[in-house]
Amino acid sequence: MVCAQRVLTRFFALFVFLGVSFTLSAAPKFTASFDKDTVSMGESVELTLKFEDADPRQQPTLPAINGLKVVGQRQAQNFSSINGEVHREYSFTYTLVPTKEGDVSLPGMQLEVNGQKLTSAPLKLKVVKSVNPPVAGAAAVQPAILQLIVPKNEIYVGEVFPAELRLYFRDLGNISLPQILGEGFTMGALPQNPDRGTTVLNGERFNYLSFRFPVTAVKPGELKLGPASCAIAIVTRYGRNLFGENVAAETRPVTVTNEAQTMIVHALPKENIPPTFNGAIGQFNLHVEAGPTNVAVGDPVTVKVQISGRGALDALSLPTQPGWREFKSYAPSSKVDLSDRLGVEGTKTFEQVVAPQNADVKELPQFDFSFFDTEQKTYRTISTPAIPLSVRPTSATPQPTVVSAGTPGAENQTSLKEIGHIKPQLGALQSAQPPLIRQPGFLILQAFAPALWLGSIFLRRSKDKLANNPKLRRRRAVDRIVAEGLQQLSAQAAANKSDDFFATTFRLLQERLGEQVDLPASAITEAVVDERLKPAGVAAETITLLHELFQTCNQARYAPVRSPQKLAAYIPKVETALTNLQKHG
């Protein structure tokens, strides 16, 4: 009987605990999001409605969206408990395909959940022209497609905009970073680790890699951005490695290209340029604060200026303020806090010290910041209100007066006392040292000069030899990279960092092979092994080992090794392959 009472008591306590946990859960949230912000005609995009700590009871009805059609849907739910609070999450994902090109807007959706109205933020999606892979036969399509995506085709000189290279593929064995041409543009570096995903394109399911990078036009006119190309290896047959894992057994090198995008680049207008415009282009907001506000004439006042928005933040500088003539200004310091990986959105904060020059100053005048708004296509000036100051005059500090405390004539007496007699006695005599030229140490020191001269000649000839021998210079650089990379592999294997481990392995293979066959490291793929090493007489064991390492690196992108012991087992193979290549060279 006692045991039954204890069980009931514990059950009741657990019930009360869960009930309290549900009541203490966070406020309900409702969000909507697309899985990408740009989609091609014929490509699918996913819209996810997520409810946190709210139970919609049934799948929401998606409103009609002009330009998008629903072709599939799924749902999922998740429960978790954190510090005694139970959290519930319901997500509903809709697969959509665009029906026309252009910008698609999804207004904020309002749904009633448990008697409470929840509203999501509005969304925007850009639909670009279709990617039509060339047909090779009746139904076969290219195994890979490269697409260049830009948000718009009309821009201004100095405007920064995001561009994207998207590589669609089915079975990818190896890839080099894409290359893109663009005379009249400056382009940021492509990411080493691009975003990945899957999508349906023209009725076929593809994997894709997304390389996003910033682009800036530097001259006006009708310019071409692109074409772009990407050297890849397509998997034609799979096999198994020593651990029984599926790896690429045969690959075929392919270079994928795309068409250039025509960009219309306008020069900035020469009319109605504000006096405080100093080259800022984009969309910005302004916030200014200053302190202390109760100072004396000449005291420092620190002005903090925050410019946030979208544009070339690194290039922003504070414009000269015509209304600040009554202040002495000092050079500002600055820092940039970016909110996106491309470096085109964020906040730049300036701190500038100014000092009022007279007590008549009553305020820090308004701060004006001008920029060219690329959306409204006009110059804009934003201002902050004046900041009241209390400036008090400084009390004059008298200059120190030097007063002599001596009596008349004392100066002359002191001067007389400072005159001393010439030394009447010579003192003790000492024998003179021999001349420096006769001392042994001096003669030994002179021998160092020819030695230093000969050493400098040898060092100079060594440097000239290295400078005139790019192969030797590159080999030494690759030897250093390989030595450092092998140390990194041990640390990455111990930390079970599979992605970093195989990325380092792939880079070391590229560096050593590139040095051996005299190609850039970025141009090295698995195809080089058969095309360049076999004819050069490299041992068959080394060829086989290199194929195995390349295929393992490629397979690890989609099925990463999750064991430190397995990762460590690859290190001797990498060392053997690199050593054999070095001996062959």
C-alpha positions as CSV (number, residue, x, y, z in Angstrom):
1,M,0.0,0.0,0.0
2,V,2.8,2.3,0.9
3,C,4.6,1.6,-2.4
4,A,1.4,2.4,-4.4
5,Q,1.1,5.7,-2.6
6,R,4.7,6.6,-3.4
7,V,4.2,5.8,-7.1
8,L,1.0,7.9,-7.2
9,T,2.8,10.8,-5.4
10,R,5.7,10.7,-7.9
11,F,3.3,10.5,-10.8
12,F,1.4,13.5,-9.5
13,A,4.6,15.5,-9.0
14,L,5.7,14.7,-12.5
15,F,2.4,15.8,-13.9
16,V,2.5,19.0,-12.0
17,F,6.1,19.6,-13.2
18,L,5.2,19.1,-16.8
19,G,2.1,21.3,-16.4
20,V,4.2,24.0,-14.9
21,S,6.8,23.6,-17.6
22,F,4.3,24.1,-20.3
23,T,3.0,27.2,-18.7
24,L,6.6,28.6,-18.3
25,S,7.5,28.0,-22.0
26,A,8.5,31.0,-24.1
27,A,6.1,33.2,-26.0
28,P,4.8,31.7,-29.3
29,K,6.5,32.8,-32.5
30,F,5.6,32.4,-36.2
31,T,8.2,32.9,-38.9
32,A,8.3,32.3,-42.7
33,S,11.4,31.9,-44.8
34,F,12.6,30.9,-48.3
35,D,15.6,28.5,-48.5
36,K,17.2,30.9,-51.1
37,D,16.6,34.5,-52.2
38,T,17.1,33.9,-55.9
39,V,15.6,31.1,-58.0
40,S,15.7,30.3,-61.8
41,M,12.7,29.5,-63.9
42,G,12.1,25.7,-63.8
43,E,13.9,25.5,-60.4
44,S,12.1,24.7,-57.1
45,V,12.3,26.8,-54.0
46,E,11.1,25.9,-50.5
47,L,9.0,28.1,-48.2
48,T,9.0,27.0,-44.6
49,L,6.4,28.2,-42.0
50,K,7.7,27.6,-38.5
51,F,5.7,27.8,-35.2
52,E,7.7,27.9,-32.0
53,D,5.8,27.2,-28.7
54,A,2.5,27.3,-30.6
55,D,0.3,24.5,-31.9
56,P,-1.5,25.4,-35.2
57,R,-3.6,22.2,-34.8
58,Q,-3.8,21.8,-38.6
59,Q,-1.6,22.7,-41.6
60,P,-2.0,26.4,-42.6
61,T,-3.6,27.2,-45.9
62,L,-1.0,29.0,-48.0
63,P,-2.4,32.2,-49.7
64,A,-2.2,32.5,-53.4
65,I,1.2,33.9,-54.4
66,N,1.4,35.7,-57.7
67,G,4.3,34.1,-59.7
68,L,4.7,30.9,-57.6
69,K,2.9,27.5,-57.8
70,V,2.8,24.9,-55.0
71,V,4.0,21.5,-56.2
72,G,4.6,19.7,-52.9
73,Q,4.4,20.0,-49.1
74,R,5.6,18.2,-46.0
75,Q,5.5,18.9,-42.2
76,A,7.6,18.1,-39.1
77,Q,7.4,18.6,-35.4
78,N,10.0,18.6,-32.6
79,F,9.8,18.7,-28.8
80,S,12.6,19.7,-26.4
81,S,13.1,20.5,-22.7
82,I,15.6,23.1,-21.6
83,N,16.0,23.9,-17.9
84,G,12.6,22.5,-17.2
85,E,10.8,24.4,-20.0
86,V,9.2,22.3,-22.7
87,H,9.5,23.8,-26.2
88,R,7.5,22.7,-29.2
89,E,8.2,23.4,-32.8
90,Y,6.0,22.7,-35.8
91,S,7.3,23.4,-39.4
92,F,5.3,23.2,-42.6
93,T,7.4,23.2,-45.8
94,Y,6.0,24.0,-49.3
95,T,7.8,23.2,-52.5
96,L,7.1,26.0,-55.0
97,V,8.1,26.6,-58.7
98,P,8.1,30.0,-60.3
99,T,5.7,30.8,-63.1
100,K,7.2,34.0,-64.3
101,E,10.4,36.0,-64.1
102,G,10.8,39.0,-61.9
103,D,10.5,39.9,-58.2
104,V,7.9,38.0,-56.1
105,S,6.6,39.5,-52.9
106,L,5.0,37.5,-50.1
107,P,3.3,39.8,-47.7
108,G,3.3,39.1,-44.0
109,M,0.9,36.2,-43.1
110,Q,-1.4,36.5,-40.1
111,L,-2.7,33.3,-38.5
112,E,-4.7,32.7,-35.3
113,V,-3.2,30.1,-33.0
114,N,-4.9,29.2,-29.7
115,G,-6.8,32.5,-29.8
116,Q,-3.7,34.6,-30.4
117,K,-2.9,36.3,-33.7
118,L,0.7,35.7,-35.0
119,T,2.2,37.6,-37.9
120,S,5.3,36.7,-40.0
121,A,7.6,39.2,-41.7
122,P,7.1,39.9,-45.5
123,L,9.4,38.0,-47.9
124,K,10.9,38.8,-51.3
125,L,12.1,36.3,-53.9
126,K,13.9,37.1,-57.2
127,V,13.1,34.9,-60.2
128,V,15.7,35.0,-63.0
129,K,15.7,33.5,-66.5
130,S,15.7,29.7,-67.0
131,V,18.8,27.5,-66.9
132,N,18.4,25.4,-70.1
133,P,21.1,22.7,-70.2
134,P,22.0,21.6,-73.8
135,V,20.5,18.3,-74.8
136,A,22.9,15.5,-75.8
137,G,20.7,12.9,-77.4
138,A,17.0,12.3,-76.9
139,A,16.7,12.9,-73.2
140,A,20.1,13.1,-71.7
141,V,21.2,16.5,-70.2
142,Q,24.5,17.8,-69.1
143,P,25.8,16.3,-65.8
144,A,26.7,19.9,-64.6
145,I,25.4,23.4,-65.2
146,L,27.0,26.7,-64.1
147,Q,24.8,29.7,-63.7
148,L,25.7,33.4,-62.9
149,I,23.0,35.2,-60.9
150,V,23.0,39.0,-60.3
151,P,20.2,40.9,-58.6
152,K,19.8,43.5,-61.3
153,N,21.4,44.5,-64.6
154,E,21.4,48.3,-64.2
155,I,23.8,49.7,-61.6
156,Y,26.0,52.7,-60.8
157,V,29.7,53.2,-60.7
158,G,30.9,52.4,-57.2
159,E,27.8,50.4,-56.3
160,V,28.4,47.1,-54.5
161,F,26.1,44.3,-55.3
162,P,26.1,40.5,-54.5
163,A,26.6,38.1,-57.4
164,E,26.3,34.3,-57.2
165,L,27.8,31.5,-59.2
166,R,25.6,28.4,-58.8
167,L,27.0,25.0,-59.9
168,Y,24.3,22.3,-60.4
169,F,25.5,18.7,-60.6
170,R,24.5,15.1,-60.0
171,D,27.7,13.2,-59.1
172,L,30.7,15.4,-58.4
173,G,34.2,13.9,-57.9
174,N,36.4,17.0,-57.7
175,I,36.1,20.8,-58.2
176,S,38.3,23.8,-58.6
177,L,37.2,27.3,-57.7
178,P,35.3,28.9,-60.5
179,Q,37.0,31.6,-62.6
180,I,35.1,34.6,-63.8
181,L,36.0,37.5,-66.1
182,G,34.8,41.0,-65.7
183,E,36.6,44.0,-67.3
184,G,35.4,47.1,-65.5
185,F,34.5,45.3,-62.3
186,T,36.3,44.5,-59.1
187,M,35.2,41.2,-57.5
188,G,35.7,39.8,-54.0
189,A,37.2,36.4,-53.4
190,L,35.0,33.4,-53.9
191,P,34.3,31.4,-50.7
192,Q,36.4,28.2,-50.2
193,N,33.4,26.6,-48.5
194,P,30.3,27.4,-50.6
195,D,26.7,26.8,-49.5
196,R,25.2,23.4,-50.5
197,G,21.8,22.2,-51.2
198,T,19.5,20.2,-53.5
199,T,16.8,21.4,-55.9
200,V,14.6,20.3,-58.8
201,L,15.7,21.9,-62.1
202,N,13.8,21.4,-65.3
203,G,12.1,18.3,-63.8
204,E,15.5,16.8,-62.7
205,R,16.9,16.7,-59.2
206,F,20.3,18.3,-58.8
207,N,22.7,19.0,-56.1
208,Y,24.2,22.5,-56.1
209,L,27.0,24.6,-54.8
210,S,26.5,28.4,-54.3
211,F,29.5,30.7,-54.5
212,R,28.4,34.3,-53.4
213,F,30.8,37.2,-53.8
214,P,30.6,41.0,-53.9
215,V,31.1,42.9,-57.2
216,T,31.7,46.7,-57.7
217,A,31.6,48.5,-61.0
218,V,34.5,50.9,-61.5
219,K,33.6,52.5,-64.9
220,P,30.4,53.4,-66.7
221,G,29.2,51.8,-69.9
222,E,27.7,48.6,-71.2
223,L,30.0,46.0,-69.6
224,K,30.1,42.2,-69.6
225,L,30.2,40.4,-66.3
226,G,31.5,36.9,-67.1
227,P,31.7,34.4,-68.7
228,A,32.6,32.1,-65.9
229,S,34.1,28.6,-66.0
230,C,34.7,25.8,-63.6
231,A,36.9,22.8,-63.9
232,I,35.3,19.7,-62.3
233,A,35.5,15.9,-62.4
234,I,32.3,14.0,-62.9
235,V,32.0,10.6,-61.2
236,T,31.3,7.9,-63.8
237,R,31.8,4.8,-61.6
238,Y,31.8,4.1,-57.8
239,G,33.9,1.6,-55.9
240,R,34.8,0.8,-52.3
241,N,37.9,1.9,-50.3
242,L,39.7,0.0,-47.6
243,F,37.0,0.8,-45.0
244,G,34.2,-0.5,-47.2
245,E,32.9,3.0,-48.0
246,N,31.6,4.0,-51.4
247,V,34.2,6.2,-53.2
248,A,34.5,7.5,-56.8
249,A,36.4,4.8,-58.8
250,E,36.4,6.6,-62.1
251,T,35.9,10.3,-63.0
252,R,35.8,12.3,-66.2
253,P,37.1,15.9,-66.3
254,V,34.6,18.5,-67.5
255,T,34.9,22.3,-67.8
256,V,31.5,24.0,-67.3
257,T,31.0,27.5,-68.6
258,N,28.1,30.0,-68.8
259,E,27.2,33.1,-70.7
260,A,28.3,36.6,-69.7
261,Q,25.7,39.0,-68.2
262,T,25.3,42.4,-69.8
263,M,25.4,45.1,-67.2
264,I,24.5,48.7,-67.8
265,V,26.7,50.9,-65.5
266,H,25.6,54.5,-65.1
267,A,27.9,57.3,-63.9
268,L,26.7,59.3,-60.9
269,P,24.7,62.4,-61.7
270,K,26.7,65.7,-61.7
271,E,23.7,67.8,-60.7
272,N,22.4,68.6,-57.2
273,I,25.5,67.1,-55.4
274,P,25.1,67.8,-51.7
275,P,28.0,69.6,-50.0
276,T,28.6,66.7,-47.6
277,F,28.7,64.0,-50.3
278,N,32.1,62.3,-50.3
279,G,31.4,59.2,-52.4
280,A,29.1,57.0,-50.2
281,I,26.8,54.9,-52.4
282,G,24.1,52.6,-51.2
283,Q,21.3,52.8,-48.5
284,F,22.3,54.1,-45.1
285,N,20.9,55.2,-41.7
286,L,22.6,57.6,-39.3
287,H,22.9,57.8,-35.5
288,V,25.0,60.4,-33.6
289,E,25.7,60.8,-29.9
290,A,28.2,63.0,-28.0
291,G,29.6,63.4,-24.5
292,P,30.4,64.9,-22.1
293,T,28.1,67.8,-22.8
294,N,29.2,70.0,-19.8
295,V,32.8,71.2,-20.6
296,A,35.1,74.1,-20.5
297,V,36.6,75.9,-23.6
298,G,39.1,73.6,-25.1
299,D,37.9,70.4,-23.4
300,P,37.4,67.3,-25.5
301,V,34.0,66.1,-26.5
302,T,33.8,62.6,-28.0
303,V,31.3,62.3,-30.9
304,K,30.2,58.8,-31.8
305,V,28.8,58.4,-35.4
306,Q,27.2,55.2,-36.5
307,I,26.4,54.7,-40.2
308,S,24.6,51.5,-40.9
309,G,23.1,50.0,-44.0
310,R,24.2,48.5,-47.3
311,G,27.2,49.6,-49.4
312,A,30.9,49.7,-49.4
313,L,31.3,50.2,-45.6
314,D,35.1,50.0,-45.6
315,A,35.3,52.9,-48.0
316,L,33.0,55.2,-45.9
317,S,34.6,58.3,-44.3
318,L,33.2,61.2,-42.3
319,P,32.3,64.2,-44.4
320,T,33.5,67.6,-43.4
321,Q,30.8,69.5,-41.4
322,P,30.5,73.1,-42.5
323,G,28.6,74.0,-39.3
324,W,31.4,72.9,-37.0
325,R,33.6,75.9,-37.5
326,E,33.6,76.8,-33.8
327,F,35.2,73.4,-32.9
328,K,38.7,72.1,-33.3
329,S,38.4,68.6,-34.8
330,Y,40.8,65.7,-34.5
331,A,41.3,62.7,-36.8
332,P,38.6,60.1,-36.1
333,S,39.0,56.4,-35.4
334,S,36.7,53.8,-37.0
335,K,35.6,50.1,-36.9
336,V,33.3,48.0,-39.1
337,D,30.8,45.4,-37.8
338,L,29.5,43.3,-40.7
339,S,26.2,41.6,-40.6
340,D,26.7,39.4,-43.7
341,R,29.4,37.2,-45.2
342,L,29.8,39.4,-48.3
343,G,30.8,42.5,-46.4
344,V,28.2,44.7,-47.9
345,E,25.8,45.1,-44.9
346,G,26.6,46.2,-41.4
347,T,27.6,49.2,-39.3
348,K,30.6,51.5,-39.4
349,T,31.3,53.4,-36.2
350,F,33.4,56.5,-36.0
351,E,34.7,58.2,-32.9
352,Q,35.9,61.7,-33.3
353,V,37.1,64.2,-30.6
354,V,36.1,67.8,-31.0
355,A,36.9,70.8,-28.7
356,P,34.8,74.0,-28.5
357,Q,36.9,77.1,-29.0
358,N,34.8,79.7,-27.1
359,A,32.2,80.0,-24.4
360,D,29.6,81.2,-26.8
361,V,29.1,77.7,-28.2
362,K,25.7,76.4,-27.0
363,E,25.3,73.2,-29.1
364,L,27.1,70.7,-31.3
365,P,25.4,71.5,-34.7
366,Q,23.5,68.9,-36.6
367,F,25.5,66.2,-38.4
368,D,24.8,65.8,-42.1
369,F,25.7,62.7,-44.1
370,S,25.0,62.5,-47.8
371,F,25.0,59.5,-50.1
372,F,23.7,58.4,-53.5
373,D,20.7,56.1,-53.0
374,T,20.9,53.4,-55.7
375,E,17.3,52.4,-55.1
376,Q,15.8,55.9,-55.4
377,K,18.5,56.9,-58.0
378,T,19.1,60.2,-56.3
379,Y,21.3,61.9,-53.8
380,R,20.0,62.0,-50.2
381,T,21.1,63.8,-47.1
382,I,20.2,62.6,-43.6
383,S,20.8,64.7,-40.5
384,T,20.6,64.3,-36.8
385,P,19.4,67.1,-34.5
386,A,21.9,69.4,-32.7
387,I,23.1,68.3,-29.3
388,P,23.0,70.9,-26.5
389,L,26.3,71.8,-24.9
390,S,27.2,73.8,-21.8
391,V,30.5,75.4,-22.4
392,R,32.1,77.5,-19.6
393,P,35.1,79.8,-20.0
394,T,38.5,78.7,-18.6
395,S,40.2,80.7,-15.9
396,A,43.4,82.4,-17.1
397,T,46.5,80.9,-15.5
398,P,49.2,83.6,-14.9
399,Q,52.6,82.9,-16.3
400,P,55.2,82.1,-13.7
401,T,57.6,85.0,-12.8
402,V,61.2,84.2,-12.1
403,V,62.4,86.3,-9.1
404,S,66.0,86.3,-8.0
405,A,66.4,86.0,-4.3
406,G,70.1,87.0,-4.2
407,T,71.6,90.3,-3.0
408,P,73.1,92.9,-5.4
409,G,76.5,92.0,-6.5
410,A,76.2,88.3,-5.5
411,E,76.1,87.2,-9.1
412,N,79.5,88.8,-9.8
413,Q,80.9,87.2,-6.6
414,T,79.7,83.8,-7.6
415,S,81.2,84.2,-11.1
416,L,84.5,85.1,-9.5
417,K,84.5,82.1,-7.3
418,E,83.9,79.8,-10.3
419,I,87.3,80.8,-11.8
420,G,89.9,78.2,-10.8
421,H,93.6,78.1,-11.1
422,I,95.3,75.9,-13.8
423,K,96.5,72.6,-12.3
424,P,99.9,73.3,-11.0
425,Q,101.0,69.6,-10.6
426,L,101.1,67.0,-13.3
427,G,100.4,64.1,-11.0
428,A,101.6,60.5,-11.3
429,L,103.0,59.5,-14.7
430,Q,101.9,56.3,-16.5
431,S,103.4,54.5,-19.5
432,A,101.6,55.1,-22.7
433,Q,99.7,52.2,-24.4
434,P,101.0,50.9,-27.8
435,P,99.2,52.3,-30.9
436,L,95.9,50.6,-31.8
437,I,97.4,49.4,-35.1
438,R,100.0,47.4,-33.1
439,Q,97.5,45.7,-30.8
440,P,96.6,42.0,-31.6
441,G,92.9,42.5,-31.1
442,F,92.7,45.2,-33.6
443,L,94.5,43.1,-36.3
444,I,92.1,40.2,-35.6
445,L,89.1,42.5,-35.9
446,Q,90.4,43.6,-39.3
447,A,90.2,40.0,-40.6
448,F,86.4,40.0,-40.1
449,A,85.9,42.5,-42.9
450,P,87.0,40.3,-45.8
451,A,85.1,37.4,-44.2
452,L,81.9,39.5,-44.1
453,W,82.5,40.6,-47.7
454,L,82.9,37.1,-48.9
455,G,79.8,36.0,-47.0
456,S,77.7,38.8,-48.5
457,I,78.9,37.8,-52.0
458,F,77.9,34.2,-51.3
459,L,74.5,35.2,-49.9
460,R,73.9,37.5,-52.8
461,R,74.6,34.8,-55.3
462,S,72.3,32.4,-53.5
463,K,69.5,34.9,-53.6
464,D,70.1,35.6,-57.3
465,K,70.1,31.9,-58.0
466,L,66.8,31.5,-56.2
467,A,65.3,34.6,-57.9
468,N,66.3,33.3,-61.3
469,N,65.1,29.7,-60.7
470,P,61.3,29.9,-60.1
471,K,61.1,26.1,-59.9
472,L,63.5,25.9,-57.1
473,R,61.7,28.8,-55.4
474,R,58.4,27.1,-55.7
475,R,59.7,23.7,-54.5
476,R,61.0,25.3,-51.3
477,A,57.7,27.0,-50.8
478,V,55.8,23.8,-51.4
479,D,58.1,21.9,-49.0
480,R,57.3,24.4,-46.3
481,I,53.5,24.2,-47.0
482,V,53.6,20.4,-46.9
483,A,55.5,20.3,-43.6
484,E,53.0,22.7,-42.0
485,G,50.1,20.8,-43.5
486,L,51.2,17.4,-42.2
487,Q,51.2,18.9,-38.7
488,Q,47.7,20.3,-39.2
489,L,46.5,16.9,-40.3
490,S,47.5,15.3,-37.0
491,A,45.8,18.0,-35.0
492,Q,42.6,17.9,-37.2
493,A,42.5,14.1,-36.9
494,A,42.8,14.2,-33.1
495,A,40.0,16.9,-33.0
496,N,37.8,14.8,-35.3
497,K,37.5,17.7,-37.8
498,S,36.7,15.6,-40.9
499,D,35.9,18.5,-43.3
500,D,39.1,20.4,-42.4
501,F,41.2,17.2,-42.5
502,F,40.2,16.3,-46.1
503,A,40.3,19.9,-47.2
504,T,44.0,20.1,-46.0
505,T,44.8,16.7,-47.7
506,F,43.3,17.9,-51.0
507,R,45.3,21.2,-50.8
508,L,48.6,19.4,-50.1
509,L,48.0,17.1,-53.0
510,Q,47.3,20.1,-55.2
511,E,50.4,22.0,-54.1
512,R,52.8,19.0,-54.6
513,L,51.3,17.9,-57.9
514,G,51.2,21.5,-59.2
515,E,54.9,21.9,-58.4
516,Q,55.7,18.6,-60.1
517,V,53.8,19.2,-63.4
518,D,54.4,23.0,-63.4
519,L,50.7,24.0,-63.1
520,P,48.9,26.3,-60.7
521,A,47.7,24.4,-57.6
522,S,44.1,25.5,-58.2
523,A,44.2,23.8,-61.6
524,I,45.1,20.4,-60.2
525,T,42.4,17.7,-60.4
526,E,42.5,13.9,-60.3
527,A,42.7,13.9,-64.1
528,V,46.3,15.2,-63.9
529,V,47.4,11.9,-62.3
530,D,46.7,10.0,-65.5
531,E,47.4,12.8,-68.0
532,R,50.7,14.0,-66.6
533,L,52.2,11.5,-64.1
534,K,51.7,8.2,-66.0
535,P,53.6,9.4,-69.1
536,A,56.3,10.8,-66.8
537,G,57.0,7.3,-65.4
538,V,55.7,7.6,-61.9
539,A,55.4,4.3,-60.2
540,A,52.0,2.5,-60.5
541,E,51.8,2.2,-56.7
542,T,52.0,6.0,-56.4
543,I,49.4,6.5,-59.1
544,T,47.0,4.1,-57.4
545,L,47.6,5.8,-54.0
546,L,46.9,9.2,-55.5
547,H,43.7,8.1,-57.1
548,E,42.5,6.6,-53.7
549,L,43.3,9.8,-51.8
550,F,41.6,12.1,-54.4
551,Q,38.5,9.9,-54.4
552,T,38.4,9.7,-50.6
553,C,38.6,13.5,-50.4
554,N,35.7,13.9,-52.8
555,Q,33.6,11.3,-51.0
556,A,34.2,12.9,-47.7
557,R,32.3,16.0,-48.9
558,Y,29.0,14.0,-48.8
559,A,29.8,11.2,-46.4
560,P,32.4,12.6,-43.9
561,V,34.5,10.2,-41.8
562,R,33.4,10.5,-38.2
563,S,36.2,8.7,-36.4
564,P,39.6,10.1,-35.2
565,Q,41.2,6.7,-35.7
566,K,40.0,6.5,-39.3
567,L,41.3,10.0,-40.0
568,A,44.7,9.2,-38.4
569,A,45.0,6.1,-40.6
570,Y,45.0,8.3,-43.7
571,I,48.1,10.4,-42.6
572,P,50.8,7.8,-43.4
573,K,49.2,7.4,-46.9
574,V,49.3,11.1,-47.5
575,E,53.0,11.3,-46.3
576,T,53.9,8.3,-48.6
577,A,52.2,9.9,-51.6
578,L,53.8,13.3,-51.1
579,T,57.3,11.8,-50.4
580,N,57.1,9.6,-53.5
581,L,56.2,12.6,-55.6
582,Q,59.0,14.6,-54.2
583,K,61.5,11.9,-54.9
584,H,60.3,11.6,-58.5
585,G,60.7,15.3,-59.0
